[in-house]
Amino acid sequence: MEKKNIAEAVQYHEERFTKKIIFQKGESVVFVLNFMPGQKLPVHKHPGADVYILALKGDGAIHVNEEEFAFTQGDTVHIAGDESFAYANNSSAPSSLYVTLSKLPGAEYAKEI
């Protein structure tokens, strides 16, 4: 067993969103994305992977296949690897997303930023 405190991964940066790795085991990775108001995750895909996202803190908007949905604290979504998606913190407070990738498309997806 390995235990971690999620609060350690909730770290905001004024210049850009942050990504903090929680676990990386085999081909799976779990991380937290942190956004200040106005910060965005660009449109992208995770080929061959399932993506599970939980709105851990705050509010924003998630875009999946060019449709926009409100994404508020406590909401969760599953995104298939062939679906394109993005996120924007369009609120006035910080937001954080808890993300699980079932299979790493490449090593760059398991790096902190």
C-alpha positions as CSV (number, residue, x, y, z in Angstrom):
1,M,0.0,0.0,0.0
2,E,1.0,3.6,-0.6
3,K,-0.8,6.5,1.0
4,K,-0.5,10.2,0.1
5,N,-2.2,13.4,1.1
6,I,-4.0,15.0,-1.8
7,A,-3.6,18.5,-0.3
8,E,0.2,18.3,-1.1
9,A,-0.7,18.2,-4.8
10,V,-2.9,21.3,-4.7
11,Q,-0.4,24.0,-5.7
12,Y,-1.2,27.0,-7.8
13,H,1.1,29.2,-9.9
14,E,0.1,32.6,-11.2
15,E,1.9,32.1,-14.6
16,R,0.4,28.8,-15.7
17,F,-1.6,25.8,-14.5
18,T,0.3,23.1,-12.6
19,K,0.3,19.3,-12.8
20,K,1.3,17.3,-9.7
21,I,1.8,13.5,-10.0
22,I,0.1,11.5,-7.2
23,F,0.8,7.9,-8.4
24,Q,2.4,6.3,-11.4
25,K,2.1,2.6,-11.5
26,G,2.6,0.5,-14.7
27,E,0.8,2.2,-17.5
28,S,-1.6,4.2,-15.2
29,V,-1.0,7.7,-13.7
30,V,-3.0,9.8,-11.3
31,F,-2.4,13.5,-10.9
32,V,-3.9,16.8,-9.9
33,L,-4.2,19.8,-12.3
34,N,-4.4,23.2,-10.6
35,F,-5.8,26.3,-12.3
36,M,-5.9,29.9,-11.2
37,P,-8.9,31.9,-12.6
38,G,-8.6,32.3,-16.4
39,Q,-6.1,29.5,-16.8
40,K,-6.9,26.7,-19.4
41,L,-5.9,23.2,-20.4
42,P,-5.7,23.2,-24.2
43,V,-7.7,20.8,-26.4
44,H,-6.1,17.4,-26.6
45,K,-6.6,13.7,-26.7
46,H,-5.2,10.7,-24.9
47,P,-5.2,8.0,-27.6
48,G,-5.7,4.4,-26.3
49,A,-6.5,5.6,-22.7
50,D,-9.5,6.2,-20.6
51,V,-9.5,9.5,-18.7
52,Y,-11.4,10.0,-15.5
53,I,-11.7,13.5,-14.1
54,L,-13.1,14.6,-10.7
55,A,-13.6,18.3,-10.0
56,L,-11.8,18.3,-6.7
57,K,-12.1,22.0,-6.0
58,G,-13.7,25.0,-7.6
59,D,-15.7,25.5,-10.8
60,G,-15.0,25.7,-14.5
61,A,-16.0,24.5,-17.9
62,I,-15.0,21.3,-19.6
63,H,-15.1,21.0,-23.4
64,V,-15.6,17.5,-24.9
65,N,-15.8,17.1,-28.7
66,E,-16.5,20.8,-29.1
67,E,-19.4,20.8,-26.6
68,E,-19.1,22.8,-23.4
69,F,-20.4,21.7,-20.0
70,A,-20.3,23.3,-16.6
71,F,-17.9,21.3,-14.4
72,T,-18.3,22.1,-10.7
73,Q,-16.8,20.7,-7.5
74,G,-17.9,17.1,-7.1
75,D,-18.7,16.5,-10.8
76,T,-16.9,13.6,-12.5
77,V,-16.5,12.5,-16.1
78,H,-15.1,9.7,-18.2
79,I,-13.5,10.6,-21.5
80,A,-12.5,8.0,-24.1
81,G,-9.1,8.2,-25.7
82,D,-10.6,9.2,-29.1
83,E,-12.5,12.2,-27.6
84,S,-10.9,15.6,-27.6
85,F,-11.2,17.7,-24.5
86,A,-10.2,20.9,-22.7
87,Y,-10.8,22.7,-19.4
88,A,-11.0,26.3,-18.5
89,N,-11.3,27.9,-15.0
90,N,-13.8,30.5,-15.9
91,S,-14.5,31.3,-12.3
92,S,-13.1,33.9,-9.9
93,A,-11.5,31.3,-7.6
94,P,-8.8,28.6,-8.0
95,S,-9.9,25.1,-9.2
96,S,-8.3,21.6,-9.1
97,L,-9.0,18.5,-11.1
98,Y,-8.1,14.9,-9.9
99,V,-7.2,12.9,-13.1
100,T,-6.7,9.2,-13.7
101,L,-5.3,8.0,-17.0
102,S,-5.8,4.3,-17.4
103,K,-2.9,4.0,-19.9
104,L,-0.1,6.4,-20.6
105,P,0.0,7.5,-24.3
106,G,3.6,8.4,-23.7
107,A,6.2,9.2,-21.0
108,E,5.5,12.9,-21.3
109,Y,2.1,12.4,-19.8
110,A,3.6,11.4,-16.4
111,K,5.7,14.5,-15.9
112,E,4.9,17.3,-13.5
113,I,4.6,20.9,-14.8
